[in-house]
Structures are given as structure tokens and as C-alpha cells.
Amino acid sequence: MLFNFKYYFLISLNMKIIINSVADIRKEPKFESERISQLVYGEKVEILKKLDDYILIKSEDGVEGYVKSTNIDDGDERFYKLNDRYRNKFGVFSFGSYFSEEDVKNFKIPEKFLSFLDKKFDYVKLSKRFIGTPYLWGGTSDFGFDCSGFVQRLFKFSNNIIIPRNSADQMNFTKNIDGFSNAKKGDLIFFKGHVAVYLGNFKIIHANGHYSSVRITDLSDGSDYSKYLLSIMLKIGRILE
């Protein structure tokens, strides 16, 4: 049976889910190791190897790394996604978390915070909600994003599309667009080691280390930063649904 992301998560014997708000994926099985990505509550992982305190996992986007064993357990099918950060006495759940029917009941999550998995959103409009969110290397949640984690989370939540984790692979995943005159809102602008979402009129939104946050940058404003970005620009790409 093929897994259909649009409607539910299929949990099998070697599949588990993330049971904490955010779980770091580490390059090596120790806290001091580099954070290479993150997973939010309810995301599915494949168990590759169990160690004492860490588990080697493979996430849906193909990333392999080590997650603390306390972040992983069995879970029911996911039917809902969280359309905004939600806080209550049970904890703080990041935007984009995934919930089962039992979760919704146990955590007492109001209906206004939930959407069915197959509901689509305008990711360009949605992206602006995160202006000011801190930049975090390896981050994929609204507690902190890196550039490709921001883009990936937007696509996964808004269009139910799982795109590659890093910007180089995301670039190869897209159709080439010839110049800004042919670019549309929602296209991806790729730079050396960086990616942003195009907003039109030479404006981009991106999680970036320059401002240590998600910001809008006008590539036509003549600033040193914009000139630098244009000097390392590689491609305008479009993800075809």
C-alpha cells in the first residue's frame, strides 16, 4: 500500500512519530553534534537503529540523523495540521505540527487552530506571518528557521509537498525560470548556499543570518546586502505541483 500524505499518516512497525514539540536531528548521537534538521510534533520517522539515548532515523524528506529516544514513540494516524502556534498547559506546539483525533481531544486544541491535512494554503501570504522569527541553523519550526527549513515547512504545510531539505537539492528539484521578467510570486530564488521565496517586484522573503531572522529584502534597493545577494544568485526555480 502506498503512503498518501494528503490524507493521513500510516504508522507501521518501523515507523514512529515525534511526541515532543520540536526534536533536533543531530549529525552524531550526542548533544554537542551539529543540528542538521528538526522535526515537529506528529511528524513521521523511520527507525534505522536504536542506541542507548539516541535513535538513528530517516525522516520523510530523506534526512538521516540521530534523535533523542525520548522524542519518539508510537502514534495514531494524523488527521490534522496546526495552522498556528498553540500554547496550553500541556506545552507549546509549533506551527505545522500534526495531530490525531486523540491528540485533539487530550490536548483540548480549539478547532480554529486546526486544518485537515488536505487543506491548501497560499504559502506566499503565509510566509509573511513569520517575519521576525529567529534564524536558527537546522531549524524547521516557528521557534527558529534556517533558509531551506523555512521554505520546506511552507511547502509541506501549504501544499502537502515534501521537498528536499537543503537549498542545493531544492534547486535541483525546481524548473528553471529565465529571469525576473518571467518570475512569479512563490518562485524560489537560489543563491550560493541560500534560498528565498519570491514575492514579486524584486522582493524576497527569507530566513537569513544577515539579520538573524526572517525578513523581506528588496533586491533592487541598491544596498550592499542586496548587491551581494545578486552577485551570488544562481537560479530562479519553480516547484511544479
MITOR-750810 format. One record per atom (N, C-alpha, C): residue in one letter; x, y, z. Coordinates in steps of 0.02 Angstrom, whole numbers, plus 50000, padded with zeros to 5 digits. Layout:
N
AXYZ;...
***
This chain:
241
M500424994050000;M500005000050000;M500445006250000;L500305010949955;L500695017049952;L500455021950004;F500935025650034;F500755030750083;F500505037050047;N499935039450066;N499645045450037;N499665050950090;F500145055650082;F500225060950132;F499605065350138;K499245066250083;K498695071050083;K498155069350135;Y498075063150153;Y497505061350194;Y497675058750263;Y498235055350271;Y498385052850337;Y499105050350340;F499335049350401;F499985046250413;F499855038850427;L500205034450393;L500145027350404;L500725025250450;I500565023150511;I501075021250559;I501155013650558;S501745011150539;S501875003950536;S502385002150590;L502594995850590;L503024993450644;L503684997250648;N503974999050591;N504605002650593;N504525010150585;M503905012550589;M503765019650586;M503525022150654;K503805027650675;K503605030850738;K503455038150724;I503235041650776;I503105048750768;I503475052650822;I503555059150809;I503855063750857;I503315065550909;I503495064850973;I502995065951025;I503135072151067;N503655075951050;N503795082251083;N503715087951033;S503675093951058;S503535099751015;S504015100250956;V504665099950970;V505175100250918;V505735095450937;A505975091650889;A506525087050901;A507095088550853;D507695089550880;D508285090750839;D508525084150808;I508725084450746;I509085078950714;I509825080750715;R510225076650747;R510935077950754;R511345073750705;K511915076450686;K512365072850640;K512655066650673;E512795067150738;E513055061550777;E512625060750839;P512655054950872;P512225053650930;P512475056850995;K512515063450994;K512705067151054;K512465074351048;F512325077451105;F512025084051106;F512485089251074;E513135088451080;E513615093351054;E513675093050978;S513385087950947;S513435087050875;S513005092250838;E513175093550776;E512825098350734;E512095096450725;R511655101550732;R510955100650716;R510885101050640;I510655095750609;I510595095750536;I509885096850512;S509405095950556;S508705097350540;S508285096650604;Q507645097650596;Q507175096850652;Q506535093550628;L506175090850676;L505515087950664;L505035090850715;V504405091850696;V503915094550742;V503435089050763;Y503035090450813;Y502575085550842;Y502165082150788;G502155075550790;G501735071650745;G502045069750679;E502645072350664;E502965070350602;E503215063150607;K503215059850550;K503365052750547;K504105051650534;V504385046450566;V505085044650554;V505135037050546;E505635034950510;E505795027850503;E506375026250549;I506305021150590;I506835019150636;I507345014950599;L507975017150600;L508515013450568;L508945009550617;K509065012550676;K509485009250725;K509365012350794;K509305008150845;K509205010550913;K509855010250952;L510025015750984;L510605016051029;L510345017051100;D510775018951146;D510565019851215;D510105025951223;D510365031851207;D509985038051216;D509735041051151;Y509985038551096;Y509805041251031;Y509555035650985;I509185037750934;I508945033250883;I509135036050815;L509425031950773;L509565033950705;L508915033450664;I508715039050635;I508075039150599;I508165041650528;K507655040550489;K507605043550423;K506945047150419;S506965053650405;S506355057550402;S506035057050333;E505445059750327;E505065059250264;E505425062450205;D505845067450219;D506215070750165;D506875067450150;G507005061750182;G507605057850168;G508205059350212;V508135064150258;V508685065850303;V508795060150353;E509415058050361;E509585053050411;E510015056250465;G509855054850527;G510215057650583;G509965054850648;Y510225057650702;Y510085054950768;Y509615059550808;V509105056450837;V508605060050877;V508585056850946;K508525060950998;K508465058251066;K507875053351068;S507985047751101;S507475042451103;S506835044751138;T506905049651183;T506315052251219;T505855056351175;N506065057751113;N505655061651067;N505225057251022;I505305050651027;I504985046150979;I504565040851014;D503985039450985;D503565034051012;D503055032050959;D502635027250977;D502085025250933;D501575030950930;G501145030550880;G500625035650875;G500075033550829;D499495036850836;D498925035450794;D498985039250728;E498535037850682;E498525041350618;E498425048850630;R498765052750589;R498705060050592;R498145062250544;F497705066550568;F497175069050525;F497175076650520;Y497535080050565;Y497515087350568;Y498215090250569;K498265096450544;K498885100250550;K498735106850586;L499225109250622;L499135115250664;L499295121350622;N498805125850613;N498905131550570;N499175137750605;D499335137050669;D499655142550707;D499955139550770;R500445142850797;R500725140350860;R500185140150914;Y500185134850954;Y499685134151006;Y500015132451072;R499805136051124;R500085135151190;R499525133651240;N499625128551281;N499175127251337;N499565123851393;K499215121251442;K499555118251499;K499945111951481;F499805109151422;F500155103051401;F500815104651366;G500915110951346;G501535112751313;G501405117951258;V501925119051218;V501885123751162;V501995119751098;F501525120051052;F501565116250990;F501705121050932;S502205119350892;S502405123550835;S501895123250779;F501865128650742;F501515128850678;F501735122750637;G501255119550604;G501415113850561;G501435107150596;S501295107050661;S501265100650697;S500675096550672;Y500695089950684;Y500185085450659;Y499855081650716;F499195081150714;F498825078350770;F498335072850748;S498255068150793;S497745062950785;S497095065350818;E496575061450808;E495935063050841;E496025062950917;E496415058150941;E496525057551013;E496925063451040;D497415065751001;D497805071651022;D497355077651032;V496935078850983;V496495084650985;V496065084551048;K495825078551064;K495405077751123;K495815078551188;N496395075251190;N496795075351251;N497105082151265;F497325085551212;F497655092051220;F497165097851219;K496525096251206;K495995101351206;K496165107051158;I496315105251096;I496525110151046;I495905113051012;P495805119651015;P495215122750984;P495205121650908;E494615121050881;E494535119550810;E494855124750765;K494865131150787;K495135136550745;K495885135750732;F496225131750772;F496945130750763;F497095124950715;L496575121250694;L496675115050658;L496415115450586;S496765112050541;S496535111050473;S496635103750455;F496195101150411;F496295094450386;F496925094250343;L497235088450340;L497875087850305;L497835089950232;D497265088950200;D497225090350128;D497065097650113;K496955101750164;K496805108850151;K497435112450128;K497375116450075;K497935120050048;K497905127450068;F498495130550070;F498565137550089;F498995141150038;D498935147750037;D499365151949996;D500015152950034;Y500555149550013;Y501165149650053;Y501515156450048;V501395160349995;V501695167049992;V501385171550045;K500735171350049;K500395175250101;K500575172750170;L500595166250178;L500765163250242;L501475165050264;S501935165450218;S502635166750235;S502725173150275;K502325178250261;K502405184750292;K502225184550367;R501855179550387;R501685178850457;R502305177750500;F502835175150470;F503425173250508;F503985178450507;I503825184350481;I504325189750483;I504535190950556;G505185190950568;G505445191950635;G505605185550672;T505375179750645;T505545173350675;T506305172550675;P506615170450730;P507345169950733;P507635165150682;Y508235166750659;Y508605162050617;Y508925156850662;L508875150550642;L509175145050680;L509455139950632;W510095138750637;W510405133750593;W510075126950604;G509835123950551;G509485117550556;G508755118050574;G508505124150585;G507825125050610;G507285124150557;T506745120850575;T506175119950529;T505515121650562;S505525125050620;S504905126650656;S504865134250666;D504285136450689;D504205143650701;D504545145950765;F504915141550798;F505365143750852;F506025146150822;G506165144350760;G506775146350726;G506855142450661;F506995146150606;F507075143050540;F507775144550514;D508035139850473;D508565141750427;D508235142650359;C508625144750309;C508315146750245;C507935141150212;S508245135350206;S507915129750172;S507375126550215;G507475126750282;G506965124150327;G506325128250324;F506395134750315;F505825139250308;F505435137550245;V505795136950189;V505465135350125;V505135128450128;Q505495123650156;Q505225116850159;Q504585116650201;R504595119950258;R504005119750302;R503405123050268;L503525128550233;L502975131950198;L502655127450146;F503065123950107;F502785119550055;F502445113450085;K502735110650137;K502425104650166;K501755106350197;F501715111850232;F501085113750264;F500565116050212;S500785120350167;S500305123650122;S500065119250065;N500515115150037;N500345111449976;N500415103949984;N500585101650045;N500685094450057;N501235091650012;I501735095749997;I502295093649956;I502915093249999;I503235087449999;I503855086550036;I504435087649988;I504775093349996;I505335094849952;I505985093449990;P506545092949955;P507175091449989;P507345096450045;R507785094250090;R507925098250149;R508405103950137;N508935102950097;N509425108350090;N509335112150024;S509595118150021;S509465122649965;S509735119949899;A510315116549900;A510605113949838;A510135108749808;D509875104249849;D509405099149824;D508745102249804;Q508525107449840;Q507915110949822;Q507995114149753;M508575116849739;M508705119949674;M508645114849618;N508905108949629;N508865103649578;N508165100949571;F507735102249620;F507045099849621;F506585104349580;T506835110249561;T506405115249529;T506535115949454;K506015118449420;K506075120149350;K506405127049343;N506865127649297;N507225133949287;N506765139249255;I506775145249283;I506405150949257;I506905156149232;D506795158549172;D507285162949139;D507155170249157;G507485172549210;G507485179649226;G506885181849267;F506975187749299;F506455190549342;F505825192449302;S505905193849239;S505325195649198;S504835189949191;N505075183849199;N504645177849194;N504485174849262;A504755177749314;A504655175049382;A503955176849407;K503685172349449;K503035173449480;K503105173249556;K502625176249590;K502605175649662;K502595168249682;G503005166449729;G503035159549751;G503605155649720;D503915158349668;D504525155149642;D505075155449695;L505565151349687;L506125151149734;L506745154349702;I507075158549738;I507685161749715;I508275158449750;F508725155649712;F509285152049741;F509925156149734;F510285156349789;F510925159549792;F511435154249814;K512065155949814;K512565151249837;K512455149849911;G512235143649927;G512105141749996;G511495144950028;H511025147249988;H510455150850016;H509845150249969;V509245151049998;V508635150849959;V508125155549989;A507705158449946;A507185163149969;A506565162249926;V505995164649952;V505365164449915;V505265171249882;Y505095171149819;Y504995177349781;Y504295180149794;L504275186649809;L503645190049824;L503405194449766;G503805194949714;G503655199549659;G504005206149668;N504075209949613;N504395216549616;N505085216449647;F505455211249633;F506145210349657;F506205209549732;K505655208149765;K505675207049838;K505675199549853;I506045197749905;I506075190749927;I505955190550002;I505725184950026;I505675183750098;I506085177550113;H506495178050166;H506965172650180;H507185172850253;A507335166850279;A507665166250343;A508415167050330;N508725172050361;N509415173450343;N509835175450404;G510465173550400;G510925175150454;G511125182450455;H511055186050399;H511235193150397;H510845197150448;Y510195195950452;Y509765199450500;Y509565194850558;S509805188550556;S509655183650609;S508905182550618;S508535182950563;S507815182050567;S507525181250498;V506875179950496;V506515180050433;V506375187350415;R506575189350356;R506495196350335;R506325196750261;I506035202450241;I505935203950171;I506515208250147;T506795206450090;T507345210150061;T507155212449991;D507265218849976;D507145221549909;D507805221149871;L507845216649823;L508465215749785;L508625221649740;S508165226349733;S508275232149689;S508425238449728;D508535237849795;D508605243949835;D509315246949834;G509775243449802;G510445246149795;G510885245449856;S510645242049908;S511035241149969;S511605236249957;D512105236550000;D512675232049994;D512445224750000;Y511965223550044;Y511715216750054;Y511375214149991;S510945218249961;S510595216149900;S511085215149843;K511585219449837;K512095218649785;K512465212049795;Y512615210549858;Y512965204349873;Y512535198249853;L511895198349871;L511455192749854;L511415191849778;L511345197249742;L511305196749669;L511955194049639;S512515195549672;S513155193149647;S513245185549655;I512875182649702;I512925175349714;I512295171649693;M511855175049657;M511235171949634;M511375166649582;L511045160949589;L511165155149545;L510575153649499;K509965154349524;K509395151849485;K508745154449514;I508265155449469;I507565156249488;I507225149549472;G506915146549522;G506615139949512;G505885139749530;R505525135149500;R504805134449513;R504665127149528;I504305125949583;I504095119149601;I503425117849568;L503405112649528;L502795110849492;L502395105849533;E501765107349544;E501335102949585;E501055097349541;
***
